[in-house]
Amino acid sequence: MQEYTLFQYNNARRTLHFSHLLRKHPYDQKKSHVHEKHYEIYYLLSGERNYFIQDRVVAAQKGDLVIINKNELHHTADLGEPGHERLLINFTDEFISLPKEDEDSPAVLPFPCGSGVLKLSRDDQAIVKSLMYKMMNELKKGPKGYSMFVRALLSELLLLICRWGVQNESESDSSKPLHGKITQVARYLMKNYKEDITIAMLSEQFYISPYYLCRMFKKLTGVGIVEYVQMARVKESQRLLAETDEKIIAIAGAVGYDHVGHFNRVFKKIAFITPLQYRKKIRANK
């Protein structure tokens, strides 16, 4: 396997991760995943990638910037010839120490226009590479005050992303037909997750064979259709557990489960704790 980690850094508090990686072989992530506390910035130096983000499939080419908010499902897979090189930053609110809003600050940081792929001009690509290579150089050498400098460089990049995002918001959806089809299916599932949806129903509605639908959905999103629906249900139930005093049996019904025991099993499989433990954990951290 030709995979080269050219640089990797994690700070002591795990609030910042930076890596520079080169792959010269086919690579699809085994499964979609979510970062509970970390945002992600992914800059593609070479190659092409499919990216699934929450409910849509997009294509990323050399020079594109992929941005992903925390708590958003995402997955990456090969597009075209295998092999790619990328720079990756994961960071938390704690690391960038977001200031309280004032009249001149963006309304929402880090990514006010949401997750997606930003198509940058050559000049803007050069700016991104310069900022990210400066960060990497600081993290490699570790001179006095390097963490503060990296935080300042990252803040500059985030502000630029804020501006670019407004200009590129309409450009993030892929024009590839299969991407569009799977995006339609994912968005339908995200909207109708409470319903009893079958593969046969989806196949008929979206004019795609059941086998091909299941295979391509899993390939492009990193999860099967059933698991994707389960994840959507669990995410909504987590919101209800955190924001309401509804009983767990009522929340189970609200997200599409007739039996609370089944709900508890699915919730624990995806969240790794029971609904009751999740509610206690969230309230203890407030």
N, C-alpha and C positions, 0 to 999 in steps of 0.2 A: 504494500500500500504506500503510494507516494503522497505523503502528507507531511508538510513541514511547518512547524510552529516557529516562525521567525522571531517572535517576541510575545511575551505574555506577562501581565502584571495584575495583581490583586492587592488592594490595600488591606491593612489589618482589620478594619471594620467591615470589609466586604461591601463597601458602598461604591466602589469603583473597580471596574474590570476593563482592561484594554488588551487587545490581542491583534497580532498581524499574522495571518495564516495563508499558506499557499498549498493548494491541492492540485495534483496532476492526474487525478483518476475520477471516475464517476462517484458522485456523492449526493445521496438524498438523506435528509434527517429521518431517523427511524419513526419519529412521532412528533405531532404538533405539541407545543408546550406554551406555558404562560409564566411570565416573571411577575411575581406578586408585588415586588417593591421596585424593580429595576426597569428603567427605560432603556431602549436600544437604539444605537445609531450604527448603521452598517454601510460602509462605503466600498463599492465594488471597483477594484483596481484593474481587474481583467476578467474576461469570461462573461457568461450569461447565467441568470438564475430565475427560476420560478419562485415567487413568494406568495404564500397564502397568509392573509392577515385578517383575522376575525371572521369575515364573511365574504371575502373576495380574493380572486387570484390575479396577480399582477406580474409583469415581466420586468426584470431589472437587467440592464446592460452595463458595460464598462462606463464608469463615470457617473452612475446613478447613486443616489443617496436614499437608503431605506430607513425610515423612522418608525418606531413602534412604541406606543404608550404602554405603561405597566398594565398588567391584568388583561392584555389582549392576546388571544390565541394566535400563534404564528408558526410557520413551517417553511423550509426552503428545500428546493430540489433542482436537479439539473434541467437546463434548457439549452438545446443545441449540443455543441461539442462539450464533452466533460472537461473539467479543470477550471479553476478560478483562483483569484487572489483577492483578499479583502482585509479591511481594517474594521475592527469592531469595538464599540464602547458600550458598556452597560453601567448605569449610574443611578443613584437614588436621589430623592429630594434632599435627604440629609447631606449628601456630598456637595451638591451645588448650593445648599443653604439659601433657598429661595427667599428673597426679600419680600416684605409686605408690599402690596400693590401701592403705587402712587400714580399720579396722573400720566406720567411718561412711560410707565412700565406696560408690557403687553398684558392683555386681560388674563390670559392663561399661558403658563409655561409648564413643561417644555414645548409641547407640540400643539399649539392652539387650533390648527386645522386638522388635527387627527393624524392617525398613522397612514403610511402610504409610501410611494416611491416618488422622489423628486427628480425630475429631469432637468439637469443643470447645464448652463452654457459652459463653454470651455474656460472662460474667465472664472466662473463660480466654482468649477471643478478644481481649478488651481488653488483657489482660496481654501477649499475644504482640505485638499491634500496638505497644504502648507500648515494649516492649524493642527491637523491630526498628526503630522510628522513632528511638529514642534512638541506636542504633548508626549509622543512616544520618546523623543529624545530626552525630555525632562525626566520621564519615568525610568529610562535606562540609566541615566547618569546620577539622578538623585541629588542635585546640588541643593544648597541651602534655600529653603522656601519653595521647593519644586511643587509641592502639593498645592500651594496657593496659586502658583503660576498656571498649573494644569487646570485648576478650577476657573481661573480667569479666561484661559483659552477656550474651555468648554462653554463658558457663559457667552463668549463672543459667537461661537458656532451656533448655539441655541437661538440667539437673537437673529442671526442670519437665516436660520431655518424658519423662524417665525415669519420673516419677511418673504422668503422664497415660497413658503407654504401657501400664502395668500395668492401668489401668482400662479402656482402650479397645481392648485387644488383640483381643477377640472381635468388635469392631464394624468392623474394617477391610475385610472382604470385602463386595463389592457384591451387592445383591439383584437386579440387572438380569439377566434370563434370558440374553441374549447374552453379557454379561460372564462369567456363570457358565459358559457353554458353552466359551468360549475359554479361560477359566482351567482348566477340566478338561482340555482338549486340551494346553495348555502344560505342566501338571503331569504329564500322561502322557508327553509327550515328554522332559521333564526327568528322569523316572524311568527311561525306557526308551531313552535316546539311543544306547545301544550296539547296539540291534537294527536290523534292516533294515525300517524303517517306510515304508509307502507312503500316498499321499493316499487311495487307494481304501480301504485298511484303516481309516484314521481316519474317513473318511466313513461307513463302515458301522458302526463301533463307536459313534460319537457322533451318529448319525442326523441328518446334515447333508450337503447336496449338496457334491461336491468343489469346484465353482466358488465357491459361497458361503463354504465353509470357508476356502479359500485367500484370497479377497478380504477377508473380515472378520478373519482372523488377521493379515494384513499391515496392515490399517487400524488395528487396536487395539494391536498389539504393535510395529509399526514394522519388522518383519522378516518374510521369508517363512518357511514351515515348514522348508524344507531348511536355510536359513541358521541358523535357531534351533537345530536339531539340531547343526549344525556348531559353533556357539558353545558349546553345552553340552559337546560333546566336547573342544573346545580348552580350556575352563575346567578340566575334570577333568585333562587332560593337563598343564596348567600346574602343578596341584597335585602331580602325580606327578613332574614334572621337578624341582620345588623340594624335595620332601620325600623322594624315594627316589633310589637309584643305578641304577634299572632302565635298561636300554638303550632307546634311542629306538624301535627296532623292536618291543620288547616293549610299550612304552607305547602305540604306535600300535594294536597288536592289542587292548590292554586297553580302549581307548575306542571300538573298533568299526571300525577300518580294517584291511583285509586287506593293503594295499600301503603300505609306508612312504613311497614317493614321493608318493602321493595325500595321505597324512597331512601330509607336509611342506608341500605346496602349500596345503592348507586352513589349516594353522596360520599360515603366513606371510600369507595373505590377511586373516586376522582379527587376528593379533597384530602384524603388520608386521615380524616377525623370524622366523628359523627356530627350531625347537625347541632346537637346540644353542646358538644365540646366546642364547636365553631362559635356558637353564640356566646358562650362564656369567655372564650379567648378574645373575641372582638370587644366585648364590653369591659374586659379587664384592661385592655390597651387604650381605652378612651380616657 
